[in-house]
Amino acid sequence: MTNDDQMAFEMALIRRAAAVEVLLRRLLDDRALSGEIARPERLMAAMRHGVLNGGKRLRPFLVMESAALFSADGEAALRVAAALECVHCYSLIHDDLPAMDDDDLRRGQPTVHRAFDEATAILAGDALLTLAFDIIAGEATALPAERRAALVLALARAAGAGGMVGGQKLDLEAEQTPPDEAGIIRLQAMKTGALIRFACEAGALIAGAPADDRER
């Protein structure tokens, strides 16, 4: 990669991240969902603390870039990108808890359970996970219903026991019994790789592209 390529990549990453950041702030505003019963202020503050604290937004970037391959990197893709970031941030909030990694800092700031409390951190993570599916399934993500359903299914599988959550469990087990090379590959493919794979496949799902394009 040349210096010009590196600079172009970094500028694209910054541009995509800024767009996702604006949408995340809007989605996590207390007034975001009109007509909904008022959401607890402390819960919303914890959710914002866990999401709006920096980060490269690499996963949303990959969603937008994969959608751009199909000329589909519009508002719907941006919403899917934001949903994926909610899932990623929920996982970080839960990973930082004393029962798991027991971290006090995340990106130079107190982790959610340190800034608030453990129960609020658990609930904030839960709420971010459910918000992700709300974002994708909602009519504001202006895609045909079958595409939204396909995205929900793909993200659920990437985030669940066969993906990210399962990988976190393997990571916890590895603290007691170090895995062999195959075990490490499996762990990383699930804990980190599953959401990355979803991000790279999402563009084809957003565009309604044939299965062959998704597999490539």
Sequence and secondary structure as in RCSB ss.txt:
>XXXX:A:sequence
MTNDDQMAFEMALIRRAAAVEVLLRRLLDDRALSGEIARPERLMAAMRHGVLNGGKRLRPFLVMESAALFSADGE
AALRVAAALECVHCYSLIHDDLPAMDDDDLRRGQPTVHRAFDEATAILAGDALLTLAFDIIAGEATALPAERRAA
LVLALARAAGAGGMVGGQKLDLEAEQTPPDEAGIIRLQAMKTGALIRFACEAGALIAGAPADDRER
>XXXX:A:secstr
  HHHHHHHHHHHHHHHHHHHHHHHHHTSTTSSTTS    HHHHHHHHHHHSS    HHHHHHHHHHHTTT  SH
HHHHHHHHHHHHHHHHHHHHTSTTTT  SEETTEE HHHHS HHHHHHHHHHHHHHHHHHHHSTTS S HHHHHH
HHHHHHHHHSTTTHHHHHHHHHHHTTS   HHHHHHHHHHHTHHHHHHHHHHHHHHHT  HHHHH 
